[in-house]
Amino acid sequence: MKKELDNICEECKKEDESVSQNLIMHGYKICDSCKISKTIFPV
Ligand SMILES: [Zn+2]
């Protein structure tokens, strides 16, 4: 078994629990801060 959900952001290489959530929800393996800087979401 390979461990794929390691919570490491592909943008900043930091570990954050938001990474796996963003991977599931948006398909991007990035943390919240990178998600905001990369994509504009209307709040
Ligand atoms: Zn990041």
mmCIF file of the protein (N, C-alpha, C, O) and its ligand, coordinates in Angstrom:
data_MODEL
# 
_entry.id   MODEL 
# 
loop_
_entity.id 
_entity.type 
_entity.pdbx_number_of_molecules 
1 polymer     1 
2 non-polymer 1 
# 
_entity_poly.entity_id                      1 
_entity_poly.type                           'polypeptide(L)' 
_entity_poly.nstd_linkage                   no 
_entity_poly.nstd_monomer                   no 
_entity_poly.pdbx_seq_one_letter_code       MKKELDNICEECKKEDESVSQNLIMHGYKICDSCKISKTIFPV 
_entity_poly.pdbx_seq_one_letter_code_can   MKKELDNICEECKKEDESVSQNLIMHGYKICDSCKISKTIFPV 
_entity_poly.pdbx_strand_id                 A 
# 
loop_
_entity_poly_seq.entity_id 
_entity_poly_seq.num 
_entity_poly_seq.mon_id 
_entity_poly_seq.hetero 
1 1  MET n 
1 2  LYS n 
1 3  LYS n 
1 4  GLU n 
1 5  LEU n 
1 6  ASP n 
1 7  ASN n 
1 8  ILE n 
1 9  CYS n 
1 10 GLU n 
1 11 GLU n 
1 12 CYS n 
1 13 LYS n 
1 14 LYS n 
1 15 GLU n 
1 16 ASP n 
1 17 GLU n 
1 18 SER n 
1 19 VAL n 
1 20 SER n 
1 21 GLN n 
1 22 ASN n 
1 23 LEU n 
1 24 ILE n 
1 25 MET n 
1 26 HIS n 
1 27 GLY n 
1 28 TYR n 
1 29 LYS n 
1 30 ILE n 
1 31 CYS n 
1 32 ASP n 
1 33 SER n 
1 34 CYS n 
1 35 LYS n 
1 36 ILE n 
1 37 SER n 
1 38 LYS n 
1 39 THR n 
1 40 ILE n 
1 41 PHE n 
1 42 PRO n 
1 43 VAL n 
# 
loop_
_struct_asym.id 
_struct_asym.entity_id 
A 1 
B 2 
# 
loop_
_chem_comp.id 
_chem_comp.type 
_chem_comp.mon_nstd_flag 
ASN 'L-peptide linking' y 
ASP 'L-peptide linking' y 
CYS 'L-peptide linking' y 
GLN 'L-peptide linking' y 
GLU 'L-peptide linking' y 
GLY 'peptide linking'   y 
HIS 'L-peptide linking' y 
ILE 'L-peptide linking' y 
LEU 'L-peptide linking' y 
LYS 'L-peptide linking' y 
MET 'L-peptide linking' y 
PHE 'L-peptide linking' y 
PRO 'L-peptide linking' y 
SER 'L-peptide linking' y 
THR 'L-peptide linking' y 
TYR 'L-peptide linking' y 
VAL 'L-peptide linking' y 
ZN  non-polymer         . 
# 
_pdbx_entity_nonpoly.entity_id   2 
_pdbx_entity_nonpoly.name        ? 
_pdbx_entity_nonpoly.comp_id     ZN 
# 
_pdbx_nonpoly_scheme.asym_id         B 
_pdbx_nonpoly_scheme.entity_id       2 
_pdbx_nonpoly_scheme.mon_id          ZN 
_pdbx_nonpoly_scheme.ndb_seq_num     1 
_pdbx_nonpoly_scheme.pdb_seq_num     101 
_pdbx_nonpoly_scheme.auth_seq_num    101 
_pdbx_nonpoly_scheme.pdb_mon_id      ZN 
_pdbx_nonpoly_scheme.auth_mon_id     ZN 
_pdbx_nonpoly_scheme.pdb_strand_id   A 
_pdbx_nonpoly_scheme.pdb_ins_code    . 
# 
loop_
_atom_site.group_PDB 
_atom_site.id 
_atom_site.type_symbol 
_atom_site.label_atom_id 
_atom_site.label_alt_id 
_atom_site.label_comp_id 
_atom_site.label_asym_id 
_atom_site.label_entity_id 
_atom_site.label_seq_id 
_atom_site.pdbx_PDB_ins_code 
_atom_site.Cartn_x 
_atom_site.Cartn_y 
_atom_site.Cartn_z 
_atom_site.occupancy 
_atom_site.B_iso_or_equiv 
_atom_site.pdbx_formal_charge 
_atom_site.auth_seq_id 
_atom_site.auth_comp_id 
_atom_site.auth_asym_id 
_atom_site.auth_atom_id 
_atom_site.pdbx_PDB_model_num 
ATOM   1   N  N  . MET A 1 1  ? 0.839   -1.198 0.000  1.00 0.00 ? 1   MET A N  1 
ATOM   2   C  CA . MET A 1 1  ? 0.000   0.000  0.000  1.00 0.00 ? 1   MET A CA 1 
ATOM   3   C  C  . MET A 1 1  ? 0.880   1.257  0.000  1.00 0.00 ? 1   MET A C  1 
ATOM   4   O  O  . MET A 1 1  ? 1.770   1.415  0.836  1.00 0.00 ? 1   MET A O  1 
ATOM   5   N  N  . LYS A 1 2  ? 0.611   2.120  -0.937 1.00 0.00 ? 2   LYS A N  1 
ATOM   6   C  CA . LYS A 1 2  ? 1.359   3.366  -0.978 1.00 0.00 ? 2   LYS A CA 1 
ATOM   7   C  C  . LYS A 1 2  ? 0.589   4.464  -0.260 1.00 0.00 ? 2   LYS A C  1 
ATOM   8   O  O  . LYS A 1 2  ? -0.633  4.564  -0.370 1.00 0.00 ? 2   LYS A O  1 
ATOM   9   N  N  . LYS A 1 3  ? 1.310   5.263  0.459  1.00 0.00 ? 3   LYS A N  1 
ATOM   10  C  CA . LYS A 1 3  ? 0.688   6.383  1.147  1.00 0.00 ? 3   LYS A CA 1 
ATOM   11  C  C  . LYS A 1 3  ? 0.643   7.590  0.219  1.00 0.00 ? 3   LYS A C  1 
ATOM   12  O  O  . LYS A 1 3  ? 1.663   8.231  -0.029 1.00 0.00 ? 3   LYS A O  1 
ATOM   13  N  N  . GLU A 1 4  ? -0.534  7.890  -0.285 1.00 0.00 ? 4   GLU A N  1 
ATOM   14  C  CA . GLU A 1 4  ? -0.640  8.986  -1.252 1.00 0.00 ? 4   GLU A CA 1 
ATOM   15  C  C  . GLU A 1 4  ? -1.087  10.283 -0.588 1.00 0.00 ? 4   GLU A C  1 
ATOM   16  O  O  . GLU A 1 4  ? -0.707  11.372 -1.017 1.00 0.00 ? 4   GLU A O  1 
ATOM   17  N  N  . LEU A 1 5  ? -1.885  10.160 0.447  1.00 0.00 ? 5   LEU A N  1 
ATOM   18  C  CA . LEU A 1 5  ? -2.335  11.373 1.118  1.00 0.00 ? 5   LEU A CA 1 
ATOM   19  C  C  . LEU A 1 5  ? -1.351  11.746 2.217  1.00 0.00 ? 5   LEU A C  1 
ATOM   20  O  O  . LEU A 1 5  ? -1.544  11.417 3.387  1.00 0.00 ? 5   LEU A O  1 
ATOM   21  N  N  . ASP A 1 6  ? -0.296  12.438 1.816  1.00 0.00 ? 6   ASP A N  1 
ATOM   22  C  CA . ASP A 1 6  ? 0.721   12.803 2.788  1.00 0.00 ? 6   ASP A CA 1 
ATOM   23  C  C  . ASP A 1 6  ? 0.582   14.255 3.255  1.00 0.00 ? 6   ASP A C  1 
ATOM   24  O  O  . ASP A 1 6  ? 1.368   14.735 4.072  1.00 0.00 ? 6   ASP A O  1 
ATOM   25  N  N  . ASN A 1 7  ? -0.430  14.943 2.721  1.00 0.00 ? 7   ASN A N  1 
ATOM   26  C  CA . ASN A 1 7  ? -0.709  16.325 3.150  1.00 0.00 ? 7   ASN A CA 1 
ATOM   27  C  C  . ASN A 1 7  ? 0.430   17.296 2.839  1.00 0.00 ? 7   ASN A C  1 
ATOM   28  O  O  . ASN A 1 7  ? 0.538   18.351 3.464  1.00 0.00 ? 7   ASN A O  1 
ATOM   29  N  N  . ILE A 1 8  ? 1.274   16.943 1.881  1.00 0.00 ? 8   ILE A N  1 
ATOM   30  C  CA . ILE A 1 8  ? 2.337   17.871 1.481  1.00 0.00 ? 8   ILE A CA 1 
ATOM   31  C  C  . ILE A 1 8  ? 1.861   18.688 0.280  1.00 0.00 ? 8   ILE A C  1 
ATOM   32  O  O  . ILE A 1 8  ? 1.526   18.138 -0.769 1.00 0.00 ? 8   ILE A O  1 
ATOM   33  N  N  . CYS A 1 9  ? 1.838   20.004 0.456  1.00 0.00 ? 9   CYS A N  1 
ATOM   34  C  CA . CYS A 1 9  ? 1.419   20.892 -0.614 1.00 0.00 ? 9   CYS A CA 1 
ATOM   35  C  C  . CYS A 1 9  ? 2.429   20.848 -1.767 1.00 0.00 ? 9   CYS A C  1 
ATOM   36  O  O  . CYS A 1 9  ? 3.637   20.937 -1.550 1.00 0.00 ? 9   CYS A O  1 
ATOM   37  N  N  . GLU A 1 10 ? 1.911   20.708 -3.004 1.00 0.00 ? 10  GLU A N  1 
ATOM   38  C  CA . GLU A 1 10 ? 2.811   20.626 -4.149 1.00 0.00 ? 10  GLU A CA 1 
ATOM   39  C  C  . GLU A 1 10 ? 3.358   22.001 -4.533 1.00 0.00 ? 10  GLU A C  1 
ATOM   40  O  O  . GLU A 1 10 ? 4.335   22.092 -5.278 1.00 0.00 ? 10  GLU A O  1 
ATOM   41  N  N  . GLU A 1 11 ? 2.756   23.037 -4.048 1.00 0.00 ? 11  GLU A N  1 
ATOM   42  C  CA . GLU A 1 11 ? 3.219   24.384 -4.378 1.00 0.00 ? 11  GLU A CA 1 
ATOM   43  C  C  . GLU A 1 11 ? 4.322   24.843 -3.434 1.00 0.00 ? 11  GLU A C  1 
ATOM   44  O  O  . GLU A 1 11 ? 5.402   25.231 -3.879 1.00 0.00 ? 11  GLU A O  1 
ATOM   45  N  N  . CYS A 1 12 ? 4.054   24.799 -2.140 1.00 0.00 ? 12  CYS A N  1 
ATOM   46  C  CA . CYS A 1 12 ? 5.006   25.347 -1.173 1.00 0.00 ? 12  CYS A CA 1 
ATOM   47  C  C  . CYS A 1 12 ? 5.735   24.256 -0.392 1.00 0.00 ? 12  CYS A C  1 
ATOM   48  O  O  . CYS A 1 12 ? 6.617   24.556 0.413  1.00 0.00 ? 12  CYS A O  1 
ATOM   49  N  N  . LYS A 1 13 ? 5.368   22.973 -0.627 1.00 0.00 ? 13  LYS A N  1 
ATOM   50  C  CA . LYS A 1 13 ? 6.028   21.823 0.005  1.00 0.00 ? 13  LYS A CA 1 
ATOM   51  C  C  . LYS A 1 13 ? 5.864   21.805 1.517  1.00 0.00 ? 13  LYS A C  1 
ATOM   52  O  O  . LYS A 1 13 ? 6.647   21.180 2.232  1.00 0.00 ? 13  LYS A O  1 
ATOM   53  N  N  . LYS A 1 14 ? 4.845   22.492 1.989  1.00 0.00 ? 14  LYS A N  1 
ATOM   54  C  CA . LYS A 1 14 ? 4.575   22.465 3.416  1.00 0.00 ? 14  LYS A CA 1 
ATOM   55  C  C  . LYS A 1 14 ? 3.478   21.456 3.711  1.00 0.00 ? 14  LYS A C  1 
ATOM   56  O  O  . LYS A 1 14 ? 2.627   21.178 2.865  1.00 0.00 ? 14  LYS A O  1 
ATOM   57  N  N  . GLU A 1 15 ? 3.509   20.908 4.930  1.00 0.00 ? 15  GLU A N  1 
ATOM   58  C  CA . GLU A 1 15 ? 2.495   19.951 5.323  1.00 0.00 ? 15  GLU A CA 1 
ATOM   59  C  C  . GLU A 1 15 ? 1.337   20.686 5.976  1.00 0.00 ? 15  GLU A C  1 
ATOM   60  O  O  . GLU A 1 15 ? 1.525   21.497 6.883  1.00 0.00 ? 15  GLU A O  1 
ATOM   61  N  N  . ASP A 1 16 ? 0.137   20.388 5.497  1.00 0.00 ? 16  ASP A N  1 
ATOM   62  C  CA . ASP A 1 16 ? -1.046  21.039 6.048  1.00 0.00 ? 16  ASP A CA 1 
ATOM   63  C  C  . ASP A 1 16 ? -2.226  20.107 5.861  1.00 0.00 ? 16  ASP A C  1 
ATOM   64  O  O  . ASP A 1 16 ? -2.345  19.454 4.825  1.00 0.00 ? 16  ASP A O  1 
ATOM   65  N  N  . GLU A 1 17 ? -3.102  20.040 6.856  1.00 0.00 ? 17  GLU A N  1 
ATOM   66  C  CA . GLU A 1 17 ? -4.236  19.131 6.751  1.00 0.00 ? 17  GLU A CA 1 
ATOM   67  C  C  . GLU A 1 17 ? -5.250  19.589 5.712  1.00 0.00 ? 17  GLU A C  1 
ATOM   68  O  O  . GLU A 1 17 ? -6.105  18.808 5.297  1.00 0.00 ? 17  GLU A O  1 
ATOM   69  N  N  . SER A 1 18 ? -5.164  20.848 5.287  1.00 0.00 ? 18  SER A N  1 
ATOM   70  C  CA . SER A 1 18 ? -6.065  21.338 4.253  1.00 0.00 ? 18  SER A CA 1 
ATOM   71  C  C  . SER A 1 18 ? -5.703  20.775 2.880  1.00 0.00 ? 18  SER A C  1 
ATOM   72  O  O  . SER A 1 18 ? -6.524  20.814 1.963  1.00 0.00 ? 18  SER A O  1 
ATOM   73  N  N  . VAL A 1 19 ? -4.475  20.249 2.725  1.00 0.00 ? 19  VAL A N  1 
ATOM   74  C  CA . VAL A 1 19 ? -4.029  19.730 1.430  1.00 0.00 ? 19  VAL A CA 1 
ATOM   75  C  C  . VAL A 1 19 ? -4.892  18.548 0.985  1.00 0.00 ? 19  VAL A C  1 
ATOM   76  O  O  . VAL A 1 19 ? -5.341  18.508 -0.161 1.00 0.00 ? 19  VAL A O  1 
ATOM   77  N  N  . SER A 1 20 ? -5.123  17.602 1.865  1.00 0.00 ? 20  SER A N  1 
ATOM   78  C  CA . SER A 1 20 ? -5.921  16.440 1.492  1.00 0.00 ? 20  SER A CA 1 
ATOM   79  C  C  . SER A 1 20 ? -7.375  16.823 1.250  1.00 0.00 ? 20  SER A C  1 
ATOM   80  O  O  . SER A 1 20 ? -8.046  16.231 0.404  1.00 0.00 ? 20  SER A O  1 
ATOM   81  N  N  . GLN A 1 21 ? -7.858  17.811 1.990  1.00 0.00 ? 21  GLN A N  1 
ATOM   82  C  CA . GLN A 1 21 ? -9.226  18.278 1.779  1.00 0.00 ? 21  GLN A CA 1 
ATOM   83  C  C  . GLN A 1 21 ? -9.363  18.946 0.419  1.00 0.00 ? 21  GLN A C  1 
ATOM   84  O  O  . GLN A 1 21 ? -10.350 18.724 -0.283 1.00 0.00 ? 21  GLN A O  1 
ATOM   85  N  N  . ASN A 1 22 ? -8.393  19.755 0.045  1.00 0.00 ? 22  ASN A N  1 
ATOM   86  C  CA . ASN A 1 22 ? -8.431  20.407 -1.254 1.00 0.00 ? 22  ASN A CA 1 
ATOM   87  C  C  . ASN A 1 22 ? -8.255  19.409 -2.389 1.00 0.00 ? 22  ASN A C  1 
ATOM   88  O  O  . ASN A 1 22 ? -8.804  19.593 -3.475 1.00 0.00 ? 22  ASN A O  1 
ATOM   89  N  N  . LEU A 1 23 ? -7.491  18.355 -2.138 1.00 0.00 ? 23  LEU A N  1 
ATOM   90  C  CA . LEU A 1 23 ? -7.312  17.312 -3.142 1.00 0.00 ? 23  LEU A CA 1 
ATOM   91  C  C  . LEU A 1 23 ? -8.627  16.602 -3.413 1.00 0.00 ? 23  LEU A C  1 
ATOM   92  O  O  . LEU A 1 23 ? -8.965  16.327 -4.564 1.00 0.00 ? 23  LEU A O  1 
ATOM   93  N  N  . ILE A 1 24 ? -9.357  16.312 -2.369 1.00 0.00 ? 24  ILE A N  1 
ATOM   94  C  CA . ILE A 1 24 ? -10.639 15.626 -2.516 1.00 0.00 ? 24  ILE A CA 1 
ATOM   95  C  C  . ILE A 1 24 ? -11.683 16.556 -3.126 1.00 0.00 ? 24  ILE A C  1 
ATOM   96  O  O  . ILE A 1 24 ? -12.438 16.160 -4.013 1.00 0.00 ? 24  ILE A O  1 
ATOM   97  N  N  . MET A 1 25 ? -11.717 17.798 -2.641 1.00 0.00 ? 25  MET A N  1 
ATOM   98  C  CA . MET A 1 25 ? -12.777 18.717 -3.054 1.00 0.00 ? 25  MET A CA 1 
ATOM   99  C  C  . MET A 1 25 ? -12.523 19.342 -4.416 1.00 0.00 ? 25  MET A C  1 
ATOM   100 O  O  . MET A 1 25 ? -13.454 19.519 -5.202 1.00 0.00 ? 25  MET A O  1 
ATOM   101 N  N  . HIS A 1 26 ? -11.261 19.680 -4.702 1.00 0.00 ? 26  HIS A N  1 
ATOM   102 C  CA . HIS A 1 26 ? -10.975 20.457 -5.913 1.00 0.00 ? 26  HIS A CA 1 
ATOM   103 C  C  . HIS A 1 26 ? -10.041 19.739 -6.885 1.00 0.00 ? 26  HIS A C  1 
ATOM   104 O  O  . HIS A 1 26 ? -9.911  20.152 -8.037 1.00 0.00 ? 26  HIS A O  1 
ATOM   105 N  N  . GLY A 1 27 ? -9.394  18.669 -6.431 1.00 0.00 ? 27  GLY A N  1 
ATOM   106 C  CA . GLY A 1 27 ? -8.475  17.955 -7.306 1.00 0.00 ? 27  GLY A CA 1 
ATOM   107 C  C  . GLY A 1 27 ? -7.094  18.567 -7.356 1.00 0.00 ? 27  GLY A C  1 
ATOM   108 O  O  . GLY A 1 27 ? -6.264  18.170 -8.174 1.00 0.00 ? 27  GLY A O  1 
ATOM   109 N  N  . TYR A 1 28 ? -6.840  19.534 -6.487 1.00 0.00 ? 28  TYR A N  1 
ATOM   110 C  CA . TYR A 1 28 ? -5.515  20.141 -6.426 1.00 0.00 ? 28  TYR A CA 1 
ATOM   111 C  C  . TYR A 1 28 ? -4.861  19.780 -5.104 1.00 0.00 ? 28  TYR A C  1 
ATOM   112 O  O  . TYR A 1 28 ? -5.458  19.929 -4.038 1.00 0.00 ? 28  TYR A O  1 
ATOM   113 N  N  . LYS A 1 29 ? -3.614  19.298 -5.189 1.00 0.00 ? 29  LYS A N  1 
ATOM   114 C  CA . LYS A 1 29 ? -2.907  18.940 -3.972 1.00 0.00 ? 29  LYS A CA 1 
ATOM   115 C  C  . LYS A 1 29 ? -2.141  20.155 -3.454 1.00 0.00 ? 29  LYS A C  1 
ATOM   116 O  O  . LYS A 1 29 ? -0.912  20.212 -3.507 1.00 0.00 ? 29  LYS A O  1 
ATOM   117 N  N  . ILE A 1 30 ? -2.897  21.109 -2.959 1.00 0.00 ? 30  ILE A N  1 
ATOM   118 C  CA . ILE A 1 30 ? -2.312  22.351 -2.463 1.00 0.00 ? 30  ILE A CA 1 
ATOM   119 C  C  . ILE A 1 30 ? -2.991  22.741 -1.161 1.00 0.00 ? 30  ILE A C  1 
ATOM   120 O  O  . ILE A 1 30 ? -4.101  22.304 -0.858 1.00 0.00 ? 30  ILE A O  1 
ATOM   121 N  N  . CYS A 1 31 ? -2.290  23.579 -0.396 1.00 0.00 ? 31  CYS A N  1 
ATOM   122 C  CA . CYS A 1 31 ? -2.840  24.019 0.869  1.00 0.00 ? 31  CYS A CA 1 
ATOM   123 C  C  . CYS A 1 31 ? -3.770  25.212 0.650  1.00 0.00 ? 31  CYS A C  1 
ATOM   124 O  O  . CYS A 1 31 ? -3.897  25.721 -0.464 1.00 0.00 ? 31  CYS A O  1 
ATOM   125 N  N  . ASP A 1 32 ? -4.403  25.639 1.711  1.00 0.00 ? 32  ASP A N  1 
ATOM   126 C  CA . ASP A 1 32 ? -5.385  26.715 1.592  1.00 0.00 ? 32  ASP A CA 1 
ATOM   127 C  C  . ASP A 1 32 ? -4.760  28.012 1.098  1.00 0.00 ? 32  ASP A C  1 
ATOM   128 O  O  . ASP A 1 32 ? -5.337  28.700 0.256  1.00 0.00 ? 32  ASP A O  1 
ATOM   129 N  N  . SER A 1 33 ? -3.590  28.347 1.615  1.00 0.00 ? 33  SER A N  1 
ATOM   130 C  CA . SER A 1 33 ? -2.982  29.620 1.226  1.00 0.00 ? 33  SER A CA 1 
ATOM   131 C  C  . SER A 1 33 ? -2.573  29.607 -0.244 1.00 0.00 ? 33  SER A C  1 
ATOM   132 O  O  . SER A 1 33 ? -2.692  30.628 -0.921 1.00 0.00 ? 33  SER A O  1 
ATOM   133 N  N  . CYS A 1 34 ? -2.088  28.462 -0.753 1.00 0.00 ? 34  CYS A N  1 
ATOM   134 C  CA . CYS A 1 34 ? -1.739  28.360 -2.166 1.00 0.00 ? 34  CYS A CA 1 
ATOM   135 C  C  . CYS A 1 34 ? -2.997  28.330 -3.023 1.00 0.00 ? 34  CYS A C  1 
ATOM   136 O  O  . CYS A 1 34 ? -2.999  28.853 -4.137 1.00 0.00 ? 34  CYS A O  1 
ATOM   137 N  N  . LYS A 1 35 ? -4.056  27.730 -2.522 1.00 0.00 ? 35  LYS A N  1 
ATOM   138 C  CA . LYS A 1 35 ? -5.310  27.678 -3.258 1.00 0.00 ? 35  LYS A CA 1 
ATOM   139 C  C  . LYS A 1 35 ? -5.845  29.089 -3.484 1.00 0.00 ? 35  LYS A C  1 
ATOM   140 O  O  . LYS A 1 35 ? -6.327  29.422 -4.566 1.00 0.00 ? 35  LYS A O  1 
ATOM   141 N  N  . ILE A 1 36 ? -5.752  29.894 -2.456 1.00 0.00 ? 36  ILE A N  1 
ATOM   142 C  CA . ILE A 1 36 ? -6.251  31.268 -2.556 1.00 0.00 ? 36  ILE A CA 1 
ATOM   143 C  C  . ILE A 1 36 ? -5.405  32.070 -3.539 1.00 0.00 ? 36  ILE A C  1 
ATOM   144 O  O  . ILE A 1 36 ? -5.940  32.836 -4.341 1.00 0.00 ? 36  ILE A O  1 
ATOM   145 N  N  . SER A 1 37 ? -4.089  31.896 -3.478 1.00 0.00 ? 37  SER A N  1 
ATOM   146 C  CA . SER A 1 37 ? -3.215  32.656 -4.367 1.00 0.00 ? 37  SER A CA 1 
ATOM   147 C  C  . SER A 1 37 ? -3.287  32.149 -5.804 1.00 0.00 ? 37  SER A C  1 
ATOM   148 O  O  . SER A 1 37 ? -2.978  32.882 -6.743 1.00 0.00 ? 37  SER A O  1 
ATOM   149 N  N  . LYS A 1 38 ? -3.699  30.885 -5.971 1.00 0.00 ? 38  LYS A N  1 
ATOM   150 C  CA . LYS A 1 38 ? -3.720  30.293 -7.302 1.00 0.00 ? 38  LYS A CA 1 
ATOM   151 C  C  . LYS A 1 38 ? -5.075  30.476 -7.982 1.00 0.00 ? 38  LYS A C  1 
ATOM   152 O  O  . LYS A 1 38 ? -5.149  30.729 -9.184 1.00 0.00 ? 38  LYS A O  1 
ATOM   153 N  N  . THR A 1 39 ? -6.121  30.349 -7.216 1.00 0.00 ? 39  THR A N  1 
ATOM   154 C  CA . THR A 1 39 ? -7.462  30.374 -7.788 1.00 0.00 ? 39  THR A CA 1 
ATOM   155 C  C  . THR A 1 39 ? -8.333  31.340 -7.008 1.00 0.00 ? 39  THR A C  1 
ATOM   156 O  O  . THR A 1 39 ? -8.261  31.419 -5.782 1.00 0.00 ? 39  THR A O  1 
ATOM   157 N  N  . ILE A 1 40 ? -9.140  32.055 -7.727 1.00 0.00 ? 40  ILE A N  1 
ATOM   158 C  CA . ILE A 1 40 ? -10.034 33.001 -7.069 1.00 0.00 ? 40  ILE A CA 1 
ATOM   159 C  C  . ILE A 1 40 ? -11.401 32.352 -6.858 1.00 0.00 ? 40  ILE A C  1 
ATOM   160 O  O  . ILE A 1 40 ? -12.109 32.007 -7.804 1.00 0.00 ? 40  ILE A O  1 
ATOM   161 N  N  . PHE A 1 41 ? -11.735 32.205 -5.599 1.00 0.00 ? 41  PHE A N  1 
ATOM   162 C  CA . PHE A 1 41 ? -13.050 31.674 -5.256 1.00 0.00 ? 41  PHE A CA 1 
ATOM   163 C  C  . PHE A 1 41 ? -13.911 32.782 -4.652 1.00 0.00 ? 41  PHE A C  1 
ATOM   164 O  O  . PHE A 1 41 ? -13.494 33.450 -3.705 1.00 0.00 ? 41  PHE A O  1 
ATOM   165 N  N  . PRO A 1 42 ? -15.099 32.975 -5.194 1.00 0.00 ? 42  PRO A N  1 
ATOM   166 C  CA . PRO A 1 42 ? -16.009 33.925 -4.545 1.00 0.00 ? 42  PRO A CA 1 
ATOM   167 C  C  . PRO A 1 42 ? -16.487 33.401 -3.200 1.00 0.00 ? 42  PRO A C  1 
ATOM   168 O  O  . PRO A 1 42 ? -16.937 32.260 -3.091 1.00 0.00 ? 42  PRO A O  1 
ATOM   169 N  N  . VAL A 1 43 ? -16.388 34.217 -2.206 1.00 0.00 ? 43  VAL A N  1 
ATOM   170 C  CA . VAL A 1 43 ? -16.749 33.778 -0.857 1.00 0.00 ? 43  VAL A CA 1 
ATOM   171 C  C  . VAL A 1 43 ? -18.224 34.026 -0.598 1.00 0.00 ? 43  VAL A C  1 
ATOM   172 O  O  . VAL A 1 43 ? -18.721 33.722 0.486  1.00 0.00 ? 43  VAL A O  1 
HETATM 173 ZN ZN . ZN  B 2 .  ? 0.957   25.503 -0.176 1.00 0.00 2 101 ZN  A ZN 1 
# 
